[in-house]
Amino acid sequence: MKSEKIIKPANGYLMLGVVSLLFFGGLFLIFAQKNSLYLLPIFIGFIGFFGFILVNPNTSKVVLLFGKYVGTIKENGLYWANPLFKKKTISLRASNFDSERLKVNDKLGNPVMISTILVWRVTNTYKAAFDVDNYENFVRVQTDAAVRKLASMYPYDNFADEGHDEDITLRSSVNEVSETLEKELEERLAIAGIEVLEARIGYLAYAQEIASAMLKRQQATAIVAARHKIVEGAVSMVEMALEELSKKDIVVLDEERKAAMVSNLMVILCGDKEASPVVNAGTLNH
């Protein structure tokens, strides 16, 4: 396989003077001396104008001669080369690609909507021009394929209650997922001579048909987790209260009164609403 070859043709400004002299000098002489021999420099000068190559900053020109790769001009400026050369422009600038939102299944089989933002640029003009049909379309197709593969590798979220206690998820492990996506795209786009500068998930959400149910599930999980923390704190506070009352001999409680006190404190500490005090003027049971 051929590789990229960097070339630098003749100085375009110098050749502009030479070609202009041939063309316009020949016109002057043919009108001044009425000699058809001066048609030759006019013709050479006219053909010479087709040999100029203008390379803008961060662009390149891939040069071909009758289907044969001659080389690539990467340094910006005005150049002159064989007028029979065919020139193809390839941008070396960094480009952004925001993929469409794709509906795919995650590792657990849940349908999700996902898209990616890719920053890329061409580093090997030979591969970009000749190893793939259309390198820009190649980027789009391979990015979609990489995103589909990425989504199947990780779950959307971590559901420990179902036994799926995953360390890396699409929603929470942004850095790890982005690194995996970049590696996958680098392998796929290397054939086209394209360097991946950055790749990350641009949009991520459950598909519409399960979004409502998953939202309720997330809310329920959050409520259960919060209640768990509240109960842990309440048990610790009740234990501390009983221990302090016993240590300071403030009041002597039998087992029945301890149970009642624990019950009342747990209701107060774990309840959603403020407790209403009730004055008991009789015994514990009346």
FIPAVEX-928698 format. One record per atom (N, C-alpha, C, O, CB): residue in three letters; x, y, z. Coordinates in steps of 0.02 Angstrom, whole numbers, plus 50000, padded with zeros to 5 digits. Each point is the difference from the previous one (the first is absolute). Last residue first. Glycine has a CB too. Layout:
% FIPAVEX-928698
AlaXYZ
...
//
This chain:
% FIPAVEX-928698
His472915017753970
His499355003349999
His500085007349982
His499515003749996
His500054988350089
Asn502274991949948
Asn499504996349960
Asn499335003549996
Asn499554997349968
Asn501024992350065
Leu501295019150093
Leu500274998749932
Leu499484996849956
Leu500005001149939
Leu501134997550109
Thr497865016150146
Thr500564995349999
Thr500224998849928
Thr499745003149954
Thr499844991450151
Gly499245028549929
Gly499894993850037
Gly500624995750001
Gly500565002549999
Gly498244998049970
Ala500985020349912
Ala499895001650071
Ala499894993650042
Ala499995000450061
Ala499515010749904
Asn501704997249793
Asn499684994250030
Asn499955001350075
Asn500505000150035
Asn499954992249876
Val499845023249852
Val500124999650072
Val499604994250029
Val499394999949995
Val500825012650011
Val500864993349740
Val499414997750036
Val500174999350074
Val500474996450017
Val499084997649880
Pro501495018849857
Pro500074997450068
Pro499334998250031
Pro499515003649990
Pro501525003350023
Ser499744992349725
Ser499575004050044
Ser500054997250070
Ser499844994150011
Ser499375008849894
Ala502614996649872
Ala499584996450048
Ala499605004950043
Ala500245005350017
Ala500594985149985
Glu500055013049736
Glu500165001550070
Glu499514996450046
Glu499404999749987
Glu501085011549980
Lys500034978049794
Lys499695005950027
Lys500215001050073
Lys500244995350033
Lys498795003349888
Asp501754982849953
Asp500045005349950
Asp499745006650028
Asp500205005449977
Asp499674986149933
Gly501304988250244
Gly499385002249968
Gly500115005749950
Gly500485003850007
Gly498904992750094
Cys502244992350052
Cys499934997249932
Cys499395002549963
Cys499924998649941
Cys500674991450099
Leu499995016650188
Leu500605001049960
Leu499924997749928
Leu500315002849955
Leu500344995950149
Ile497564998550057
Ile500175007149994
Ile500585001049951
Ile499975004449958
Ile499624997550160
Val499764976149935
Val499475003249962
Val500175007349988
Val499905002749945
Val499264989450104
Met502294995650087
Met500064997949931
Met499475003249956
Met500135001949943
Met500364987350095
Leu499425014550197
Leu500565003449969
Leu500094998249926
Leu500165004349960
Leu500394995950153
Asn497784988650013
Asn499835007149991
Asn500575003849966
Asn499885004049954
Asn499394995450148
Ser501084977849954
Ser499485000649949
Ser499845007349985
Ser499955002049942
Ser499574987150094
Val501955005950141
Val500314998649935
Val499515000949944
Val500165003049948
Val500624989050107
Met498385009550162
Met500425005849984
Met500344999249932
Met500035004649959
Met500174997250164
Ala498544980349962
Ala499565005549982
Ala500415006249979
Ala499835003449952
Ala499304992150126
Ala502044985850003
Ala499714998549935
Ala499555005749976
Ala500005001849941
Ala500054985950086
Lys500845013750190
Lys500525000849950
Lys499734998849930
Lys500155003749953
Lys500704992850132
Arg497754999350095
Arg500055007149987
Arg500575001649950
Arg499955004749960
Arg499614997550156
Glu500124975349950
Glu499415002349965
Glu500045007449983
Glu499825002049945
Glu499514989250115
Glu502394998550069
Glu500024997949930
Glu499405002649961
Glu500065001849941
Glu500574988150093
Asp500025024850174
Asp499974992749992
Asp499974998549925
Asp500005004549959
Asp499424994050153
Leu501715023450012
Leu499504997449953
Leu500024992450000
Leu500544997049995
Leu499565013449934
Val500705012950220
Val500084992749995
Val499434997349957
Val499415000850018
Val501184998650096
Val500715025849896
Val499384996350009
Val500154992649991
Val500434998149959
Val498875011750001
Ile502485005450061
Ile499475005049996
Ile499324996750013
Ile499585002750036
Ile501105004249883
Asp501794985350082
Asp499464998250047
Asp499455005350002
Asp499735001650053
Asp501114992250016
Lys501215004149788
Lys499915005750045
Lys499444998750051
Lys499855004450041
Lys500565003149869
Lys500144975949921
Lys500635001950030
Lys499915005550054
Lys500334999750052
Lys500254997249840
Ser497574995649976
Ser500224994950047
Ser500635002150038
Ser500064998750059
Ser499424992649867
Leu499705022549902
Leu499514999950055
Leu500214994950054
Leu499925001350059
Leu499175002049861
Glu502204997849883
Glu500115005950042
Glu499515000250059
Glu500195001950055
Glu500225004349844
Glu499374976549940
Glu500634999250035
Glu500125005950047
Glu500244999150056
Glu500224994349848
Leu497675007049953
Leu499924995050052
Leu500634999250043
Leu499974999350061
Leu499214994849866
Ala500945020249884
Ala499545002750050
Ala499904995150058
Ala500025002050058
Ala499405004549852
Met501874986749903
Met500365004950040
Met499555002850055
Met500235001050057
Met500485001849843
Glu498334982549945
Glu500484996450041
Glu500385004850046
Glu500114998550059
Glu500014992949850
Val498445017949934
Val499614996650052
Val500474996350047
Val499925000150061
Val499104998749861
Met501955011249887
Met499775005150048
Met499614996950058
Met500095002150057
Met499875006249849
Ser500764977849915
Ser500585002450038
Ser499795005150052
Ser500264999950056
Ser500474998149845
Val497644994249951
Val500194994650045
Val500595002350043
Val500024998650060
Val499574992849857
Ala499735023249913
Ala499504999850054
Ala500194994550051
Ala499945001250060
Ala499175002949860
Gly502204998249883
Gly500115005550046
Gly499524999850059
Gly500205001550057
Gly500205005349848
Glu499334977249925
Glu500654999050033
Glu500135005550051
Glu500224998650056
Glu500214995749841
Val497675007949968
Val499914994850050
Val500654998750037
Val500004999250061
Val499094995649868
Ile500975020349891
Ile499615002850055
Ile499934994850056
Ile500085001750059
Ile499305005749861
Lys501674986149879
Lys500435004450039
Lys499625002850061
Lys500285000550055
Lys500365002449840
His498134984349954
His500504995750032
His500465004250045
His500154998050056
His499804994049847
Arg498495018849960
Arg499684997050059
Arg500504995650038
Arg499994999850061
Arg498905000549880
Ala501815009049855
Ala499935005250050
Ala499694997250064
Ala500225001750055
Ala499665006949855
Ala500304977049905
Ala500675001650026
Ala499965005350055
Ala500354999550050
Ala500154997649839
Val497524997549998
Val500214994450042
Val500685001450031
Val500114998650059
Val499234993549869
Ile499865023449915
Ile499605000350062
Ile500214994550048
Ile500085001250060
Ile498965003749877
Ala501924995549847
Ala500255005650041
Ala499635000450067
Ala500315001450051
Ala499995004849843
Thr498984977949949
Thr500654998250026
Thr500295005450045
Thr500304998750051
Thr499894994549846
Ala497805011249989
Ala499894995150053
Ala500674997950032
Ala500054999350061
Ala498914996749881
Gln501125018149871
Gln499735003650057
Gln499894995350059
Gln500155001850057
Gln499295006349865
Gln501254982649874
Gln500535003950030
Gln499775003950061
Gln500365000550050
Gln500155000449837
Arg497884987349991
Arg500464995350033
Arg500575003850033
Arg500194998450057
Arg499514992749860
Lys498785020949951
Lys499684997850063
Lys500464995450039
Lys500045000350061
Lys498835000949886
Leu501845004949841
Leu500025005850044
Leu499694998450068
Leu500265001950052
Leu499695005749847
Met499964976449929
Met500675000450029
Met500075006050046
Met500374999750049
Met500084994649850
Ala497525002949982
Ala500084994650049
Ala500695000350034
Ala500054998950060
Ala499164994049873
Ser500345022449892
Ser499585001450058
Ser500094994850054
Ser500065001650059
Ser499115004049866
Ala501964991449866
Ala500285005650039
Ala499595001450063
Ala500295001150053
Ala500145003949841
Ile499284978549919
Ile500154997850068
Ile500255005750044
Ile500164998950059
Ile500114989849895
Glu499055014449815
Glu499524995050023
Glu500144997650072
Glu499554997450032
Glu500314999249850
Gln501585019149995
Gln499375002950022
Gln499544994950031
Gln499645001650048
Gln500485006949864
Ala502534987950103
Ala499525000749946
Ala499325002050027
Ala499844998650058
Ala500804993049874
Tyr501545015350206
Tyr499614994149985
Tyr499545001449941
Tyr499795005749990
Tyr500274990650131
Ala502215017349891
Ala499364999750035
Ala499674993349984
Ala500154997049948
Ala499725015750050
Leu502355005149934
Leu499864993350027
Leu499365000350039
Leu499935004050046
Leu501304993249959
Tyr500685017649825
Tyr499314999450023
Tyr499894992950023
Tyr500214995249967
Tyr499385013949955
Gly502584998050013
Gly499685006549998
Gly499294999850027
Gly499765005050026
Gly500944997849878
Ile501754982950128
Ile499284999349990
Ile499685006950004
Ile500095003750049
Ile499924984650000
Arg502555008849864
Arg499614999650062
Arg499264999449983
Arg499795001649944
Arg501085005250118
Ala501874996249836
Ala499354996649988
Ala499654999450067
Ala500294997650049
Ala500164996049850
Glu501895018549964
Glu499564999550059
Glu499364996549978
Glu499755001049945
Glu500745009550108
Leu501424990449803
Leu500235004850051
Leu499584999550064
Leu500275000650055
Leu500115007049854
Val500314975649876
Val499455001850044
Val500285004550055
Val500414997950041
Val498964991249935
Glu501495005749760
Glu500175000150071
Glu499395002350040
Glu499685005049982
Glu501544997349991
Ile499224985449771
Ile499665005150040
Ile500184999250073
Ile500004994550027
Ile499055005949890
Gly501364986149868
Gly500505005050017
Gly499725005750041
Gly500225005849993
Gly500364991349904
Ala498304982250029
Ala499905006049959
Ala500505005550016
Ala499935005649975
Ala498874991450017
Ile501174982450127
Ile500054997949930
Ile499935005949953
Ile500254999949944
Ile499304989050087
Ala500115013350206
Ala500714999949981
Ala500094998249927
Ala500485002349968
Ala499824994650149
Leu497605003750013
Leu500155005449954
Leu500735000249978
Leu500195003949957
Leu498915002550097
Arg500004977150104
Arg499584999849940
Arg500215005249948
Arg499974998649940
Arg499104997450131
Glu502025002750142
Glu500114993849963
Glu499614999949934
Glu500254997649949
Glu499954996450160
Glu499465024050037
Glu500685000349974
Glu500154993749958
Glu500315000549947
Glu500055006550153
Leu497604994150019
Leu500005004249939
Leu500695000449970
Leu500065000149938
Leu498985006450108
Glu500724982050159
Glu499624996549948
Glu500015003949934
Glu500084997049947
Glu499194998050142
Lys501705015050101
Lys500404994349976
Lys499654996349944
Lys500314998049950
Lys500195000950164
Glu498315018649992
Glu500575002649961
Glu500424994349972
Glu500205000249942
Glu499805010150130
Leu498234984250075
Leu499755002349935
Leu500575002549956
Leu500014998649940
Leu498895004450113
Thr501604991050168
Thr499834994049961
Thr499765002049930
Thr500194996849951
Thr499524997150155
Glu500685023550046
Glu500634996849981
Glu499884993849957
Glu500354998849951
Glu500175005550154
Ser497605006649988
Ser500305004149946
Ser500664996949977
Ser500145000049940
Ser499325010350108
Val499454979950137
Val499634998649938
Val500305003949941
Val500054997449945
Val498905000650123
Glu501945005950147
Glu500164993249978
Glu499654998449934
Glu500314997049955
Glu499834999550165
Asn499385024449983
Asn500694999749977
Asn500174993149972
Asn500314999449947
Asn500005009350138
Val497524994850012
Val500105003949939
Val500704999249972
Val500094998849941
Val499065009450100
Ser499174979350125
Ser500724999249987
Ser500185003649934
Ser500154996849950
Ser499874992150112
Ser497685010550021
Ser500435002750053
Ser500754999849984
Ser500375004250025
Ser498764992250054
Arg499094995749767
Arg499775006350029
Arg500525003150047
Arg500115006049999
Arg498724989849991
Leu501464982749899
Leu499985005449951
Leu499855006750032
Leu500255005249978
Leu499394986549936
Thr501614989450231
Thr499355000849968
Thr500035005949952
Thr500435004450006
Thr498974990850095
Ile502244987250066
Ile499985005149947
Ile499315000049969
Ile499754994849978
Ile501495003950000
Asp499164986650202
Asp500435005650019
Asp499965005749950
Asp500045005850019
Asp500724986150037
Glu497254989850009
Glu500525001549952
Glu500425006050024
Glu499735004950027
Glu499554990549879
Asp498854986250178
Asp500415005050033
Asp500615001549957
Asp500544997250010
Asp499074998950104
His498064990649876
His500435002849948
His500415005750030
His499875005949986
His499294991049923
Gly499104990350205
Gly500614996249994
Gly500475002549946
Gly500524996949987
Gly498864993550054
Glu498515019250034
Glu499894994349956
Glu500624995849991
Glu500024995349960
Glu499125011449980
Asp500835013250193
Asp499454995950027
Asp499864994049957
Asp499694995250023
Asp499835014950027
Ala502075007249893
Ala500274994950046
Ala499464995550026
Ala500144994350021
Ala500765013650010
Phe499475008249756
Phe499434997350038
Phe500244994450044
Phe499964994149982
Phe499235009149926
Asn501815018749934
Asn500184994550045
Asn499394998150041
Asn499755003950040
Asn501445000149966
Asp498845006649734
Asp500085001950070
Asp500144993850042
Asp499954994449975
Asp499295015550010
Tyr500784988749777
Tyr499865007250007
Tyr500135002450070
Tyr500315005250011
Tyr498834993949899
Pro502274980050000
Pro499315001650016
Pro499905007650005
Pro500485003750011
Pro499394985350049
Tyr502024999149778
Tyr499885002450068
Tyr499255001050011
Tyr499635001549953
Tyr501505004050048
Met499774986349790
Met500534997850046
Met499855001850073
Met500254996750045
Met500565004549862
Ser497895004849892
Ser499894993050018
Ser500514997550051
Ser499914994650028
Ser499615003649859
Ala500615024050023
Ala499394999450040
Ala499884992850022
Ala499744998950055
Ala499785010849883
Leu502294994949914
Leu500125002750067
Leu499394999050045
Leu500074997950057
Leu500725010549895
Lys499054986149818
Lys500404995150037
Lys500125002250072
Lys499974996050046
Lys500585000649847
Arg498355018449963
Arg499584994050012
Arg500384994850040
Arg499724996950046
Arg499665005449847
Val501815016450037
Val499535001950053
Val499544994150016
Val499864998750059
Val500185013349904
Ala501474985949857
Ala500364999950063
Ala499535001650059
Ala500074997150053
Ala500985006349887
Ala498104997949839
Ala500144993150018
Ala500354999550067
Ala499854995650040
Ala500235001549839
Asp499535024350031
Asp499374996950019
Asp500114992850022
Asp499704997750049
Asp499695009749871
Thr502475003849994
Thr499815002850065
Thr499344996950024
Thr499944998350059
Thr500655012449913
Gln500184984049812
Gln500384996550052
Gln499855002750070
Gln500034996250049
Gln500875001749866
Val498095012649897
Val499774993150005
Val500364996350057
Val499684996550039
Val500065003449838
Arg500925022550072
Arg499314999750025
Arg499784992850011
Arg499714998450053
Arg500045012349886
Val502384993149963
Val499995002250070
Val499304999350029
Val499924997650056
Val501025010349922
Phe499324988349793
Phe500304994550039
Phe499995001650074
Phe499864995750041
Phe500865001349861
Asn498675019649944
Asn499454995250010
Asn500254994050041
Asn499624997250039
Asn499855006549852
Glu502165011650051
Glu499525003450044
Glu499404995450014
Glu499764999750057
Glu500605011549897
Tyr501344981749893
Tyr500224999750069
Tyr499525003550048
Tyr499954998050058
Tyr501225001649901
Asn498544986649811
Asn499855006950021
Asn500155000450074
Asn499624997450041
Asn499495004349868
Asp501654979049978
Asp499645003249945
Asp499885007450014
Asp500155004349959
Asp499314984750014
Val502724998150123
Val499274999850011
Val499675004049945
Val500315004349969
Val499834994550157
Asp502194999049869
Asp499844993750035
Asp499264999350017
Asp499774994550016
Asp501385005650030
Phe499895019649843
Phe500014994049958
Phe499804993650035
Phe499804995249966
Phe501075010449970
Ala499245017650161
Ala499815001049930
Ala499894993449962
Ala499574999749956
Ala501075010950046
Ala500084990350229
Ala499355003349995
Ala499765000549928
Ala499404999649986
Ala500885006950117
Lys501894984849942
Lys499474995450022
Lys499315003149993
Lys499534996749979
Lys501274998250101
Tyr501035018949870
Tyr499984994449952
Tyr499444995250019
Tyr499604997949957
Tyr501635003250022
Thr499305017450163
Thr499585001749942
Thr499964994449949
Thr499504999449965
Thr500825012550052
Asn500054989950253
Asn500314996549944
Asn499565001049938
Asn499494996849993
Asn501054994550085
Thr498805018950122
Thr500735000350010
Thr500384996649943
Thr500585001649988
Thr499224998550136
Val497605011849944
Val500394995749956
Val500745000950014
Val500245005750002
Val498864994849910
Arg498885002950274
Arg500355003449946
Arg500404994949960
Arg500164994650024
Arg499915016150043
Trp497804993350145
Trp500484996049961
Trp500355004449948
Trp499785005549985
Trp499524984250034
Val498765007650199
Val500465004949972
Val500564996249966
Val500354996150032
Val499365012650058
Leu497584985749998
Leu500674997849980
Leu500395005949971
Leu499755003849959
Leu499824984650018
Ile498105003750177
Ile500345005749970
Ile500734998049987
Ile500354998050046
Ile498885010450013
Thr498294976749969
Thr500705001650020
Thr500235006249964
Thr499765001749946
Thr500474986250074
Ser497334998050072
Ser500375003149945
Ser500695001850026
Ser500134999950060
Ser498815004749888
Ile498624980050121
Ile500685002150012
Ile500295003349937
Ile499854998049944
Ile500304992750141
Met497574996750054
Met500175004649946
Met500695003050015
Met500125002550055
Met498655000249923
Val500084972450099
Val500225006750018
Val500125004049936
Val500124997349947
Val500414998450160
Pro498334979250001
Pro500095004649943
Pro500185007050024
Pro499675002850043
Pro499514990449890
Asn501434982850191
Asn499545005750003
Asn500115004649940
Asn500585001649984
Asn499414997850142
Gly501274980149938
Gly499464999449952
Gly499515005750001
Gly499504999749964
Gly500644988350046
Leu501995008850113
Leu499444996550031
Leu499404999249954
Leu499494997250019
Leu500905007250090
Lys501585007449823
Lys500224993350019
Lys499444995950030
Lys499994993849992
Lys501155010850027
Asp497985014549825
Asp500594999850042
Asp500164992950020
Asp499704995349974
Asp500045016250069
Asn499024997949727
Asn499904996550063
Asn500645000150040
Asn500544998749973
Asn498584994049975
Val499925026349865
Val500374993750007
Val499834996950068
Val499685003150042
Val501265001249884
Lys498565017649893
Lys499644995950048
Lys500334993150002
Lys499974996249952
Lys498945010150028
Leu502095019549953
Leu499864993149980
Leu499634996450056
Leu500125001250059
Leu500894998749868
Arg499575026349977
Arg499814996250059
Arg499764993149978
Arg499514999349964
Arg500175011350099
Glu502185003249795
Glu499294999850013
Glu499864995950063
Glu500404995950020
Glu499365005249856
Ser502625011550101
Ser499614994649969
Ser499265000650016
Ser499795003550046
Ser501224989149962
Asp501055025149966
Asp499494998450050
Asp499534994849968
Asp499605001749956
Asp500485009950099
Phe502524998749901
Phe499464996049973
Phe499534998150057
Phe500204996650047
Phe500534998849860
Asn501495022750017
Asn499514997450049
Asn499484995949965
Asn499785001649945
Asn500415008350129
Ser502544996749866
Ser499295000349982
Ser499584996950056
Ser500204995350033
Ser500095004049844
Ala502355011950059
Ala499604995950045
Ala499265001149984
Ala499785005649991
Ala501114995050101
Arg500965002749713
Arg499715003250059
Arg499644994950043
Arg499774994849976
Arg500125016049960
Leu501194986849843
Leu500364997550058
Leu499755003050065
Leu500294998950053
Leu500714999449875
Ser497984996749804
Ser500095004450057
Ser500374996550056
Ser499884994150014
Ser499075012049955
Ile501144990549757
Ile499804996550062
Ile500155004650058
Ile500575002250009
Ile499644986349941
Thr499625011749756
Thr500085003550064
Thr499734995850057
Thr499454997349997
Thr500455013749944
Lys501214983949805
Lys499424998650043
Lys500135003150068
Lys500514998750032
Lys499234990549906
Lys501235011749784
Lys500065001850071
Lys499344998650037
Lys499465001649976
Lys501385007249994
Lys500704983649796
Lys499335000750027
Lys500055001250075
Lys500324996150036
Lys499194996449873
Phe502305012449877
Phe499854997150066
Phe499265001350017
Phe499725005349987
Phe501474996450050
Leu499985006949768
Leu499604993949991
Leu499834996650066
Leu499624995350002
Leu500925003349887
Pro500885021150090
Pro499295001749989
Pro499554993949991
Pro499395000450006
Pro500995010149943
Asn501914991050200
Asn499784997749934
Asn499265001649990
Asn499594997850040
Asn501294993149961
Ala500035024350183
Ala500204993149983
Ala499744998549930
Ala499715004249967
Ala500274992250155
Trp500325024550084
Trp499894998449930
Trp500264993049987
Trp500554998350021
Trp499525014049944
Tyr498985004150260
Tyr500494995749969
Tyr499824999149926
Tyr499455001749978
Tyr500774992350131
Leu499245020850138
Leu499854999549928
Leu500574996149967
Leu500585001750007
Leu498775009349994
Gly499784986050266
Gly500345004849956
Gly499784998949928
Gly499554996149986
Gly501435004250092
Asn499194983850167
Asn499585004849965
Asn500435005049960
Asn500575001450017
Asn498564997550074
Glu501344974649969
Glu500215006850020
Glu499615005249960
Glu499984999749939
Glu501184996050091
Lys498574980949928
Lys499695001950063
Lys500195007150022
Lys499625003250037
Lys500394984849995
Ile499854993449746
Ile500275006650019
Ile499625002250063
Ile499405001049999
Ile500905002149880
Thr500234971649999
Thr499545004550034
Thr500365006550019
Thr500564999850026
Thr498784990450018
Gly500984989349749
Gly500175002350067
Gly499475004650028
Gly499495001249968
Gly501724997650003
Val498734986049829
Val500645003449997
Val500235002250069
Val500594999250017
Val499135004649867
Tyr498564976549999
Tyr500115004550056
Tyr500705002949996
Tyr500504996449999
Tyr498694997150073
Lys499284998149718
Lys500554998050043
Lys500105005350054
Lys500025006049986
Lys500534987649918
Gly497845008249911
Gly499804994850047
Gly500544997750047
Gly499874995950044
Gly499335000749872
Phe501215020949923
Phe499714994449963
Phe499844994150046
Phe500154994249984
Phe500485009449914
Leu500405012850239
Leu500185000649929
Leu499774993749965
Leu500294994650007
Leu500705012750019
Leu498545007650224
Leu499994993949959
Leu500225001749930
Leu499885005549975
Leu499204989550095
Val500845015750205
Val500175000949929
Val500044993349965
Val500334995350024
Val500305015250004
Val498255003050200
Val500244993449978
Val500085000349924
Val499525001649964
Val499914992450133
Lys500515025750103
Lys499834998149931
Lys500324993349984
Lys500614999250004
Lys499325013049962
Ser499195002450272
Ser500524996549962
Ser499744998649930
Ser499395000149987
Ser501084994850117
Thr499125022050138
Thr499734996049945
Thr500584996749963
Thr500585001850010
Thr498405005949978
Asn501255008650194
Asn499644994150025
Asn499594996449946
Asn499494997050015
Asn500465008650095
Pro500765017749805
Pro500214997250065
Pro499544994350022
Pro499395000449994
Pro501085010850037
Asn499684992249705
Asn499815004250057
Asn500244996950066
Asn500144994150001
Asn498865010149935
Val501824994349798
Val499874995950060
Val499875004750058
Val500445003750021
Val500284986849937
Leu499375009349754
Leu499955004150060
Leu499794995650059
Leu499484996849999
Leu500215013449932
Ile501484987349809
Ile499664996550055
Ile500015004550062
Ile500545001950024
Ile499804986749929
Phe500085011849754
Phe500055003150066
Phe499574996350051
Phe499444997949986
Phe500785013249959
Gly500014984549811
Gly500444996450045
Gly500055003050069
Gly500364997350043
Gly500264999449858
Phe498165011649899
Phe499654994450032
Phe500444996150049
Phe499764995550034
Phe499535003749863
Phe501545018949966
Phe499555002750051
Phe499624994450037
Phe499805001050057
Phe500095009549875
Gly501554985149878
Gly500345000750064
Gly499565002750056
Gly500124998650058
Gly500925003249878
Ile498244996649836
Ile499994993550034
Ile500325000550069
Ile499784996750047
Ile500284997549842
Phe500045025149979
Phe499304998550017
Phe499944993350037
Phe499644999550050
Phe499985007149849
Gly502494999950018
Gly499805004050057
Gly499294998650022
Gly499854999750060
Gly500945009149902
Ile500014980849843
Ile500354997350059
Ile499805003850063
Ile499884997150052
Ile501084999449875
Phe498215011549868
Phe499694993650017
Phe500324997050063
Phe499654997550044
Phe500085000649834
Ile501225021450035
Ile499335001550026
Ile499654993650022
Ile499704999850053
Ile500225010349871
Pro502174988149969
Pro500065002250070
Pro499325001950031
Pro499894999250060
Pro501265004949915
Leu498774989449795
Leu500254994650043
Leu500105002250073
Leu499754996650045
Leu500814998649854
Leu498825019749922
Leu499434996450028
Leu500234994550048
Leu499644998150046
Leu499715004449850
Tyr502095011649966
Tyr499915001950071
Tyr499374996950031
Tyr499865001150059
Tyr500755009649917
Leu500004987249792
Leu500434995850041
Leu499905001550075
Leu500134995750042
Leu500695003749864
Ser498145012649907
Ser499624994650032
Ser500424995450044
Ser499744996050037
Ser499495004549867
Asn501005026450033
Asn500334993649985
Asn499644994550039
Asn499955000350061
Asn501185005549920
Lys498755020150011
Lys499564996249955
Lys500314993349979
Lys499984998249942
Lys499555012650016
Gln501245007550199
Gln500384997649942
Gln499594995949951
Gln500254998149947
Gln500755001950126
Ala498015010350124
Ala500515004849978
Ala500354997949936
Ala500115004049955
Ala500054999150164
Phe498214983349991
Phe499675005949972
Phe500515005049974
Phe499855003849953
Phe499194994650126
Ile501744982250022
Ile499624997849942
Ile499625005849968
Ile499905000249939
Ile499984988550112
Leu501395014550150
Leu500424999049941
Leu499604998049938
Leu500175002049944
Leu500754994750132
Phe497965005950134
Phe500295006449978
Phe500394999149935
Phe499925004049954
Phe500144999950165
Leu499094976849985
Leu499465004149971
Leu500275006649973
Leu499825002249946
Leu499374992650133
Gly502314991250037
Gly499834997349934
Gly499445003949967
Gly500025001149939
Gly500334987750101
Gly500235016850179
Gly500545001949954
Gly499864997549930
Gly500135003549951
Gly500684996350144
Phe497734993950077
Phe499885006949981
Phe500555002649953
Phe499885004249957
Phe499524997650152
Phe500804975649966
Phe499335001149972
Phe499925007249974
Phe499855001149942
Phe499694990250136
Leu502495002050032
Leu499904996249939
Leu499345001849966
Leu499975001049939
Leu500714989750109
Leu499795018850162
Leu500455002749949
Leu499904996449934
Leu499985003249947
Leu500844999850142
Ser498024988950098
Ser499715006449977
Ser500435003149946
Ser499745002849952
Ser499764999050161
Val501304978849991
Val499424998449959
Val499695006449973
Val499795000249942
Val500014989450125
Val502005012850084
Val500224996849938
Val499424998749953
Val500045001549941
Val500894993250122
Gly498635014250153
Gly500345004849957
Gly500204997049934
Gly499935003249948
Gly500485002650154
Leu498654980150056
Leu499495004749977
Leu500315005349955
Leu499715001949949
Leu499624996150156
Met502044986550008
Met499714997349938
Met499455004549973
Met499864999949940
Met500434988650099
Leu500715017250166
Leu500505000449947
Leu499714997649934
Leu500115003149948
Leu500794995150137
Tyr497754999750103
Tyr500085007149984
Tyr500525001049944
Tyr499915004249956
Tyr499784998750163
Gly499864975349974
Gly499485002449957
Gly500085007249979
Gly499805001949945
Gly499464990150109
Asn502584988250009
Asn499715006150027
Asn499505003049951
Asn500175001349943
Asn500885000850124
Ala499374971349923
Ala500365006249988
Ala499625006050029
Ala499394999950009
Ala501094995149887
Pro498964981750222
Pro500145002049931
Pro500375006749996
Pro500215002950050
Pro498764990949914
Lys500854986250224
Lys499985007349997
Lys500185002249930
Lys500595000149982
Lys499715000950141
Ile498764975350027
Ile500395003249947
Ile499935007650006
Ile499535002550031
Ile500314987449893
Ile499704984650218
Ile499965007350001
Ile500465002949946
Ile500594998249996
Ile499155001650128
Lys498884976149915
Lys500645002849978
Lys499925007649996
Lys499595002649963
Lys500704986949972
Glu498434986550180
Glu499985007049981
Glu500705002649983
Glu500494998350034
Glu498505003350041
Ser500584972549886
Ser499905004650055
Ser500015007149975
Ser500155001349942
Ser500374990550138
Lys498904981749813
Lys500375006249999
Lys499835004250061
Lys499474999450030
Lys500555000349845
Met499934972950106
Met499585005950000
Met500445006350000
Met500505000350037
Met498584993450024
//
